[in-house]
């Protein structure tokens, strides 16, 4: 029992450290392309959630959101101004982390092929992250439109440009990592 708790705490700390490093190292977690960034930090959140379950999704999503907020203040870009609001930077990432677990769990019930489940989880969870984060912008539509013009045009542009790139990156990077870790037979707590 004690060894399991130690392992759980160690793995959680490792995933959080990866999220912190990706947040703070320029062009690693946020690849700036013009006024918006292609986000890759959601990948370790998905990996950690598949590993540890809903609790990991919640904590890793929170870590992702908190460091998104910190980065928005430390090195603000044009679009980062909106992420200085915790309801846009933190809350959607927590929701995304928890929903990722339910996506993975639901797909496992529907599809018997684990590699397909893992790939679909990365794709659908990344799409969920994009949709939940961009949907939170609607709450602050007036202040956002001051910076970017019509909000729905901004959301459509980000969905069309960033969405597919982030989904492809997540599937290409995350799926082989999780498959290899699962093959080690020491990957899953749940």
N, C-alpha and C positions, 0 to 999 in steps of 0.2 A: 504494500500500500504506500509506504513512504517513498520507495523508489519510483512508483508511478507518478506521485505528486512532484518529485524532483525532476523527472523527465518532462512532465507537462510544463512546469515553470521554466525549465531550460529551453524547451522548444519555443514557448511563447516569447521568451526574451530574444531568442535568435531571430524569429520572424520580425519582431519589433525593431531589432537592430538593423535588419535588412531594409525595412521601411524607412527608418531614420537616414541611413546612408543614401538610399535612392532619392530621398527628399532633398538632402543637403548637397549632394554632388551634382553640379550643373550638368544638364543634358543626359542624365541617367534616368531619373524618375519622371522628369518633365522635359521633353524634347521640344524646345521652343521653335515653332514654325510660324513666322510672321507674328500676328497678334495673339495667337492661341498656342497652347501646348498639347502635344501628343503625350498622354499620360501612360506610364508603364508601371506605376507603383501598385496598381490594382492586381498585378500578376502575383506578387507574394501574398497578398491578402487571399486570393483564390486558392493558392497552393496551401496556405495555412489553414484555411477553412475546410478544405477537403481532408487535410490531415487531422485536425482537432475538433471539427464540428462547429455547432452554432456558437458556442462560447468563444472560440477562436475567431469566428467571423465578426462577432460583436467587438471584441477587444482590438483585433487588427484593423477593422474598419474605423474604430475610434482613433487609433494611432495614425492611420492614413489621413483622417480628417484633421486632427490636431496639427500634424506637420504640414498639411496643405495650408492651413491658416497661418502657421508660422512663416512658411515660405512666401506667402502672399504679402507679408509685412517686411520680410528681410530683403527680398529682391523682387519687388512688384513690377510686373510687366503690364502692358496695356489691359489685358483681360483679367489680370490678377486682382485688380481693384475690387471686383465683385466677390472674390473669395476671401476678402477681409471680413466678411460677414459669416459668423459661425453657423448660421442656418443654411448657408450655401456650401461652406467648406467642410463642416463636420457632420451634420445630421444626415445628408444623403450618403456619405461614406459608411456610416454606421448601418443604415438601412441596407445598403448594398452588401455589406459583409454578412448580415443575417440572411438576406434573401439568397445569397450564394449557396449557403448550406441547403436551403430548401430546394433550390434548382438541382443541385447534385443529388440530393436524397430522392427527389421526385423522378429524375432521369434514371436512377439506378433501379427504381421499381418498374419503369416502362421498357428499358432497353437492357438486354442481357450482356451486351458487349461492352466491357469496362473501358477499353481505349476510346470507343465512340462516346461513351458517357463523359469521359474526362474532356475530350475535345469539345463536345457540345456544352459542357459546363463552362469552359473558358469562354466560348463564344457568347452564350446567353448571359452569363454573369457580367461580361464586359459590356454588352448591350444594355443590361440592367443598370450598370454603373452610369453609363452615358445618359440614359433616359431619366433616371432618378436625379442625377446632378443637374441636368439641364432643366428639368421640370421645376426644381427648387427656385430657378431664376424667375419664374412667373410670379412668385410671391413679392418680388422686389422689382417688378416690371418698370415702374416709373423711373427709379434711380438708374437702372441699367440702360434704359433707352437714352438717357443723357449721354452715355459714353458710346454706345454702339448703334444707335438708331433703332428701327423697329425690332423688337425682341424676337419675334417669330422668324424673321429673316436671319438673325444671328444664330438662333437655335438650329434652323434648317441648314445653314452653312456648316456649323460645327458637326452636326449629325452626318452630313454628306461627306465632309472631308476627314474629320478625325475619327468618326465612328468606325468605318471599315478598316482603317489603318490600325486602330487599337485592337479591334477584334482579331485581325489577322496576326498581329504581333503576339497577342495573348495565346492564341491557339498554337502558333509556331514555337513560342518560347516555353509556355507553361506545360503543354501536354507531354512533351518528352521528359521534362523534369519530373512530373508526377508519376509517369509510367515507370521511370527508372527507380524512383524512390519506392514505389509500391512493389517493384520486383525485389527490393532488398528485404521485404517482409518485416521491416521495422518502421514502416511509415505511418501506419494508422493507429490513432488512439481510439477511434470510434469504430 
